[in-house]
Amino acid sequence: MLHVRVRPGASRSEVLGWEGETLRVCVTSPPEEGRATRAVAALLAAALGVPPSSVELVRGGAARDKFFRVRGLDPAGLKARLGKESSR
């Protein structure tokens, strides 16, 4: 599973990098009615080069910390495609 910390309502959507085992992202969508969660799933799919249907929310639909499963990629593959850990 991929642990993601989300900052909704940002000025632009982007993958910020790793903080330990947590991937930090920001999305422009507001945290209302699942909009930010859907935006994060789309951002992850684009960043990983997988179809959006491969990215599934497992836990944290209404929370800032979310857990996603990405079909077809193991944890090492996720890290390789998303870059190395940041020093933060």
C-alpha positions in Angstrom: 0.0 0.0 0.0 1.1 3.5 -0.7 0.7 6.1 2.2 -0.1 9.5 0.8 -0.4 12.8 2.8 -2.6 15.2 0.9 -2.7 19.0 0.9 -6.0 19.9 -0.9 -6.8 23.4 -2.2 -3.3 24.1 -3.4 -2.4 26.5 -6.2 -1.3 23.5 -8.3 -1.4 19.7 -8.3 2.0 18.0 -7.9 3.9 15.2 -6.2 6.1 16.9 -3.7 8.2 13.9 -2.7 8.8 11.4 0.0 8.9 12.1 3.7 10.1 8.8 5.2 7.6 6.2 3.9 4.9 8.8 3.2 4.5 10.4 -0.3 3.5 14.1 0.0 1.2 15.5 -2.7 -0.9 18.6 -3.2 -4.0 19.0 -5.4 -6.0 22.0 -6.5 -9.3 20.3 -5.7 -11.1 21.2 -2.5 -11.6 18.6 0.2 -15.3 18.4 -0.5 -17.4 15.4 -1.6 -14.3 13.3 -2.4 -13.0 15.7 -5.0 -9.5 15.9 -3.5 -9.4 12.1 -3.2 -10.3 11.6 -6.9 -7.7 14.3 -7.9 -5.0 12.4 -5.9 -5.9 9.1 -7.6 -5.7 10.8 -11.0 -2.4 12.5 -10.1 -0.9 9.2 -8.9 -2.0 7.4 -12.0 -0.4 10.0 -14.2 2.9 10.1 -12.2 3.1 6.3 -12.2 2.2 5.9 -15.8 -0.6 3.5 -15.0 -4.3 3.6 -15.9 -6.5 5.4 -13.4 -8.4 2.2 -12.8 -5.2 0.7 -11.3 -5.2 3.2 -8.4 -7.6 2.2 -5.6 -8.3 4.0 -2.4 -8.1 1.6 0.5 -8.4 3.8 3.5 -8.7 7.5 4.4 -11.4 8.8 2.1 -12.2 11.8 4.4 -8.7 12.1 5.9 -5.5 14.0 4.9 -3.6 10.7 5.2 -4.8 8.2 2.6 -3.7 4.7 1.6 -3.8 3.6 -2.0 -3.2 0.3 -3.7 -1.7 0.4 -7.1 -2.3 -2.8 -9.1 0.7 -4.0 -11.0 3.4 -2.3 -9.0 5.2 -3.5 -5.9 6.6 -1.0 -3.3 10.0 -1.0 -4.9 8.4 -0.2 -8.3 6.4 2.6 -6.7 9.5 4.2 -5.2 11.4 3.8 -8.5 8.7 5.6 -10.5 8.1 8.3 -7.9 11.7 9.1 -7.0 13.7 8.6 -4.0 13.0 9.6 -0.4 13.4 13.2 0.5 15.4 14.3 3.5 12.5 16.0 5.2 
